[in-house]
């Protein structure tokens, strides 16, 4: 199992770099060429979401992206350190918070539409989105 870890400042201009790195590692892992655009779009959406969450609450910690290459699958996990509301928590509702929640739900819907295997976790210390695609490692050619 090979893993690449990428950390970047929570700035929108770094999302493009994360997309490019994810596509390159996915290609090397054996993800089908026809799916690479979906990988790029899903990673861009997940990273943009994490950047937005960090900026909205003033977190200076970097966004973390794990690119995990396994025998027959390739996974990308995008993590943030923003506190997420836990079910049952009673927070006073405000219009900006409702707009952010709608944008967050829309981003998750886009990701779910692009990726068949998505796991979302969130808590008071941050959250993550793990996306997985099938992969066929390239054949090794011996001399």
C-alpha distance (Angstrom), angle and dihedral (degrees) to the residues before:
residue distance angle dihedral
X1 . . .
X2 3.78 . .
X3 3.79 121.4 .
X4 3.79 130.8 -169.7
X5 3.79 117.4 -164.9
X6 3.78 120.6 -157.6
X7 3.81 124.8 -174.3
X8 3.75 123.5 -177.4
X9 3.79 138.5 172.8
X10 3.80 112.0 -94.0
X11 3.78 93.8 -102.4
X12 3.82 124.9 126.4
X13 3.81 92.9 -129.2
X14 3.82 90.7 66.5
X15 3.81 94.1 57.5
X16 3.82 91.1 79.6
X17 3.80 90.7 56.3
X18 3.81 90.6 50.9
X19 3.83 89.9 51.9
X20 3.80 92.2 50.7
X21 3.81 93.7 47.6
X22 3.82 91.4 47.0
X23 3.81 92.3 51.5
X24 3.81 92.5 47.9
X25 3.81 93.6 49.5
X26 3.83 91.6 43.4
X27 3.81 90.3 52.8
X28 3.81 90.8 50.0
X29 3.82 90.4 48.0
X30 3.81 90.7 56.5
X31 3.79 102.0 -103.8
X32 3.82 108.3 161.2
X33 3.83 113.7 -94.6
X34 3.81 90.1 -127.4
X35 3.82 90.0 61.2
X36 3.81 98.2 48.2
X37 3.82 93.5 90.1
X38 3.81 88.9 55.0
X39 3.81 89.5 49.7
X40 3.82 90.7 52.0
X41 3.80 93.4 46.8
X42 3.82 94.6 45.9
X43 3.81 92.9 47.6
X44 3.79 90.7 46.8
X45 3.80 90.8 51.6
X46 3.83 93.6 46.3
X47 3.81 92.9 46.7
X48 3.82 92.8 45.7
X49 3.80 88.3 51.4
X50 3.82 91.7 51.1
X51 3.82 91.9 46.8
X52 3.81 90.4 50.2
X53 3.80 92.2 49.0
X54 3.82 92.0 49.9
X55 3.79 92.8 47.4
X56 3.81 94.2 45.9
X57 3.81 92.7 58.9
X58 3.81 98.3 31.1
X59 3.81 99.0 -111.6
X60 3.80 113.3 163.9
X61 3.83 95.2 -169.5
X62 3.81 115.3 112.9
X63 3.79 124.8 -102.9
X64 3.81 110.1 -109.8
X65 3.79 124.6 -140.5
X66 3.82 121.1 -174.9
X67 3.81 117.3 -166.4
X68 3.80 107.7 -163.7
X69 3.79 121.0 -168.2
X70 3.81 114.2 -164.7
X71 3.79 131.9 171.2
X72 3.81 98.5 -85.4
X73 3.78 103.8 4.5
X74 3.77 142.5 50.0
X75 3.82 121.7 -148.1
X76 3.76 134.2 -171.0
X77 3.78 121.2 -163.5
X78 3.80 119.2 -167.9
X79 3.80 114.0 -166.4
X80 3.77 133.3 -168.5
X81 3.78 132.4 -173.8
X82 3.80 97.1 -143.8
X83 3.80 116.1 124.7
X84 3.79 111.1 -111.8
X85 3.79 124.0 -155.7
X86 3.76 110.8 -102.9
X87 3.79 120.5 -139.4
X88 3.79 111.6 -88.7
X89 3.80 94.1 23.6
X90 3.78 112.1 134.0
X91 3.77 110.3 -139.5
X92 3.78 125.2 166.3
X93 3.79 106.8 -106.0
X94 3.77 120.1 -125.2
X95 3.80 132.1 -179.1
X96 3.85 95.8 -116.6
X97 3.81 90.9 49.8
X98 3.81 90.7 50.5
X99 3.83 91.4 50.7
X100 3.82 90.5 49.6
X101 3.81 90.6 49.0
X102 3.82 90.8 51.5
X103 3.82 91.3 49.4
X104 3.81 89.5 48.1
X105 3.82 91.6 51.4
X106 3.81 90.5 47.6
X107 3.82 91.1 51.9
X108 3.79 91.1 50.0
X109 3.82 89.9 48.4
X110 3.82 90.6 53.0
X111 3.80 91.0 49.9
X112 3.82 91.5 47.9
X113 3.79 89.0 51.7
X114 3.79 91.9 52.9
X115 3.80 100.1 41.3
X116 3.82 127.2 48.0
X117 3.82 95.6 -159.4
X118 3.83 111.2 48.8
X119 3.80 128.3 154.5
X120 3.79 119.8 -171.2
X121 3.78 123.0 -168.8
X122 3.78 128.2 176.4
X123 3.76 137.4 171.6
X124 3.75 143.1 150.5
X125 3.84 92.2 -71.1
X126 3.80 98.5 47.6
X127 3.74 142.1 -70.1
X128 3.77 144.7 -115.2
X129 3.76 141.7 -150.1
X130 3.80 115.9 -149.6
X131 3.79 116.9 -165.9
X132 3.81 123.5 -174.0
X133 3.80 132.5 -166.2
X134 3.81 131.3 -178.5
X135 3.81 114.2 -103.1
X136 3.76 135.3 -167.7
X137 3.79 109.6 -157.7
X138 3.80 113.3 -132.0
X139 3.80 114.7 -99.1
X140 3.77 116.0 -100.5
X141 3.79 111.8 -123.9
X142 3.77 113.5 -151.9
X143 3.83 119.9 -154.8
